[in-house]
Amino acid sequence: MSPSRSLRVAVLAVAGLTACGAEQPAPAATTVTVTASPSTSTPASAWTETHLTGDDQTLTWDVVVPRLTGAPVADEVNRRVTASAEDVLDDARATVQDGDPPRTITGRGTVTTDDGRTVQVLLEVVDSTEGTAHPTTTVASTVVDVRTAEPVTLDDVFTDLAAAFTGLAPVVEEIAAAQGEPVTAPEGLAPEEANWATWQSGADGFAFSFQDYQLGGHGVRRYVVPWERVEPLMTGEARELLAPR
């Protein structure tokens, strides 16, 4: 697979927010062009950043989402990435109440792959409330098949989702332990799609990101499962689309 792009972009998503309050106007957006290394696979494509900024009572946000240009798949990629950020902002704003302490949503994301087969974006979130011990960080991912302009989901990737998650769980525990980060909440690796929903493919394997506290303890975790451990679980189409060439 071609090397990942070097462009880094800020994007936000927030987990564990409860809905309340009335619907608010959409946040304002501005567009800023940034420099990115040209892709050898998709030389006509380029990336810009769109800032979603605003405030609602004590909540302030500045969400920067990547925007793809110059590729047939651009509209679908942009729609999915931007919608993800906007959904998060809507959820966050719905939790604001009178008298809340100041709260800020910030974060950063990465365009990890733009190789002519897929476009992949990793979204990272930081939600900080004044007076709390630490912020909450969450990650999400978007993977789009360039040929079809359709999202790539885990049921497209694995022949049997439950069997794949069951087989991958001990591998993740092994990798985590080797990195000095033992899994103390194994229920976070239960064979449920939500537990494995944030993923990216890369040269070294399949990278799974796990949410704050999901595997025990504060902090987002990311573990790369080597291709030789994940490929036997994949469909033939997914191997052709995602595995290194």
C-alpha positions in Angstrom: 0.0 0.0 0.0 1.2 3.5 -0.7 2.6 5.5 2.2 0.1 7.5 4.3 -0.2 11.2 3.6 1.6 13.5 5.9 -1.3 16.0 6.1 -2.6 16.4 9.6 -6.0 18.0 10.2 -8.0 18.8 13.3 -11.3 17.0 13.7 -13.5 16.4 16.6 -16.0 13.9 17.9 -17.3 13.4 21.4 -18.5 10.2 23.1 -20.9 9.7 25.9 -23.0 12.9 25.5 -26.7 12.8 26.4 -29.3 14.7 24.3 -31.3 17.6 25.8 -32.2 21.1 24.8 -33.5 22.7 21.7 -32.1 22.5 18.2 -29.5 25.2 17.5 -28.4 26.9 14.3 -25.7 25.2 12.3 -22.1 26.4 13.2 -20.3 28.8 10.9 -17.7 27.5 8.5 -14.6 28.9 6.9 -12.3 27.3 4.4 -8.5 27.4 4.5 -6.2 25.8 2.0 -3.2 23.9 3.3 -0.1 22.4 1.7 0.0 18.6 1.3 2.5 16.2 -0.4 1.1 15.1 -3.8 0.0 11.5 -4.0 1.7 9.3 -6.6 -1.5 7.3 -6.9 -4.0 10.1 -7.1 -2.0 13.1 -8.4 -5.1 15.2 -9.2 -6.3 15.1 -5.6 -5.5 17.7 -2.9 -6.7 18.5 0.5 -8.0 21.6 2.2 -9.4 22.3 5.7 -12.9 23.5 6.6 -13.3 25.1 10.1 -16.5 24.6 11.9 -16.4 27.2 14.7 -19.0 28.7 17.1 -20.2 28.9 20.7 -23.4 28.1 22.6 -23.6 29.6 26.1 -20.5 28.1 27.8 -19.5 25.7 25.0 -17.0 26.9 22.4 -15.8 24.8 19.5 -13.3 24.9 16.6 -13.6 21.8 14.5 -11.4 21.5 11.5 -12.3 18.8 9.0 -10.3 17.8 5.9 -11.8 18.3 2.5 -10.7 16.4 -0.6 -10.6 18.1 -4.0 -9.8 17.0 -7.5 -11.0 13.4 -7.2 -14.3 11.7 -8.2 -14.8 10.4 -4.7 -14.3 13.8 -3.1 -18.0 14.7 -2.6 -18.7 11.4 -0.7 -15.6 11.6 1.4 -16.3 15.2 2.3 -19.9 14.5 3.1 -19.1 11.6 5.5 -16.2 13.3 7.3 -18.1 16.6 7.7 -21.3 14.9 8.8 -19.4 13.0 11.5 -18.1 16.3 13.0 -21.4 18.1 12.7 -23.2 15.2 14.4 -20.8 15.4 17.3 -21.3 19.2 17.6 -25.0 18.8 17.6 -24.8 16.2 20.4 -22.4 18.4 22.4 -24.6 21.5 22.1 -27.6 19.5 23.2 -26.0 18.9 26.6 -25.4 22.5 27.4 -27.3 23.8 30.4 -27.5 27.2 32.1 -24.8 27.6 34.7 -22.4 25.0 33.2 -18.7 25.7 33.6 -16.8 26.8 30.4 -16.3 23.9 28.0 -14.1 23.6 24.9 -14.1 21.1 22.1 -10.8 20.8 20.2 -8.8 18.1 18.7 -6.8 16.7 15.7 -7.2 14.2 13.0 -5.1 12.6 10.2 -5.7 11.8 6.6 -4.0 8.4 6.9 -4.4 7.0 3.4 -5.1 8.3 -0.1 -3.6 5.6 -2.3 -5.9 5.3 -5.2 -7.9 2.4 -3.7 -9.2 4.0 -0.4 -9.3 7.3 1.3 -9.1 7.0 5.1 -9.5 9.7 7.7 -8.9 9.3 11.5 -10.9 11.7 13.6 -9.7 12.5 17.2 -11.7 14.4 19.8 -10.9 16.4 22.9 -13.7 17.6 25.1 -12.5 19.8 28.0 -14.6 21.2 30.8 -13.2 23.7 33.3 -12.7 22.2 36.7 -12.6 18.5 35.7 -9.5 16.3 36.3 -8.8 15.7 32.6 -10.5 16.0 29.2 -12.2 13.1 27.4 -10.8 12.0 24.1 -12.5 9.9 21.5 -11.6 8.7 18.1 -13.6 7.7 15.0 -12.6 6.7 11.4 -13.9 7.0 7.9 -12.9 4.7 5.1 -14.2 5.2 1.6 -13.7 2.9 -1.5 -12.4 5.2 -4.2 -13.8 3.0 -7.0 -17.4 3.0 -5.7 -17.5 6.1 -3.5 -19.0 3.8 -0.9 -17.9 3.5 2.8 -16.0 0.4 3.8 -17.4 -1.1 6.9 -16.3 -4.1 9.0 -19.0 -6.3 7.6 -17.3 -5.7 4.2 -13.9 -6.5 5.7 -14.5 -9.8 7.6 -16.1 -13.0 6.5 -17.6 -13.5 9.9 -17.7 -10.5 12.2 -18.2 -12.3 15.5 -15.5 -14.9 14.7 -13.1 -12.1 13.6 -13.6 -10.1 16.8 -13.3 -13.2 18.9 -10.0 -14.1 17.2 -8.6 -10.6 17.3 -9.3 -10.0 21.0 -6.4 -12.1 22.3 -4.1 -10.7 19.7 -4.9 -7.1 20.9 -4.4 -8.2 24.5 -1.0 -9.7 23.6 0.1 -6.6 21.8 -1.2 -4.3 24.6 0.7 -6.3 27.2 3.9 -6.3 25.2 3.6 -2.5 25.2 3.2 -2.3 28.9 -0.5 -1.4 28.6 -2.4 -4.5 29.8 -6.1 -4.7 29.1 -7.9 -4.5 32.5 -11.4 -4.2 31.0 -11.6 -7.2 28.6 -15.3 -6.5 28.0 -14.1 -3.6 25.8 -13.0 -6.3 23.4 -16.3 -8.2 23.3 -17.4 -9.4 19.9 -19.6 -6.3 19.2 -19.0 -4.1 16.2 -19.1 -0.9 18.3 -16.0 -2.0 20.2 -14.0 -2.4 17.0 -15.6 0.4 14.9 -12.5 2.7 14.7 -10.0 1.1 12.4 -7.5 1.9 9.6 -5.5 -0.2 7.3 -1.8 0.4 6.7 1.5 -1.0 5.6 2.1 -2.9 8.8 -1.4 -4.2 9.5 -4.8 -3.3 10.7 -4.8 -0.5 13.3 -7.7 -0.5 15.8 -8.2 2.5 18.1 -10.1 2.1 21.4 -11.9 4.8 23.3 -11.1 6.4 26.6 -11.5 3.8 29.3 -12.7 1.1 26.9 -9.8 -1.2 27.8 -9.3 0.1 31.3 -7.7 3.3 32.4 -7.8 6.8 31.0 -6.6 7.4 27.5 -7.3 6.3 23.9 -5.3 3.3 22.8 -4.2 2.2 19.3 -2.8 -1.2 18.4 -1.7 -2.5 15.0 -2.5 -6.1 14.3 0.0 -7.5 11.8 -1.3 -8.5 8.4 -0.5 -12.2 8.9 -2.9 -12.3 11.9 -5.8 -10.4 10.2 -5.7 -11.4 6.5 -7.0 -15.0 7.2 -10.2 -13.4 8.7 -10.8 -11.1 5.7 -12.9 -11.4 2.5 -11.0 -11.7 -0.7 -12.4 -8.3 -1.9 -11.2 -6.7 1.4 -7.7 -8.1 1.0 -7.5 -6.8 -2.6 -8.7 -3.3 -1.4 -6.8 -2.9 1.8 -3.8 -5.2 2.0 -0.4 -3.9 0.9 0.3 -4.4 -2.8 
